[in-house]
Amino acid sequence: MDEWAREPILSPPWAARAALGTARATWRADPPQLEAMGLEYLWIIFFCGLATAIIGKAKGSSFWIWFLVGAVLPIIGLIAVVLSRREKDEPERQCPNCLKAVKLYVQVCPRCGTDLYLPDPRAVRHPGVRS
């Protein structure tokens, strides 16, 4: 039988190099290495998103929103969450209607719907400041 008849018609270029025994010291990546690089990038995205989300949750924000920020912008998201303000340290006041403690920047009480105006400065509680 003819030797050419046993050869595949279309063979990938890395298979031809392996058949010839050439050295693989080229700067171009073979397809299996390209798949590994994509997988490594996905691991980096996942762990940056997870680290950003854990820090954001510890500061009192949403876990899933910070996870998305950290996954879309891996390093920038981590820097942003570290520099963001801590939700737990925000000044608080009480709703005059239902006496629920709400943050100072809240304009409508989430429990009873009362419009909240600027309180007396003595009525504001600062949880992050020790007196």
Secondary structure, DSSP 8 states (H G I E B T S, - for coil): --HHHHS-SS--HHHHHHHHT-----SS--HHHHHHHHHHHHHHHHHHHHHHHHHHHHTTS-HHHHHHHHHHSHHHHHHHHHHS--GGGS-EEE-TTT--EEETT--B-TTT--B-----GGG-B-TT---
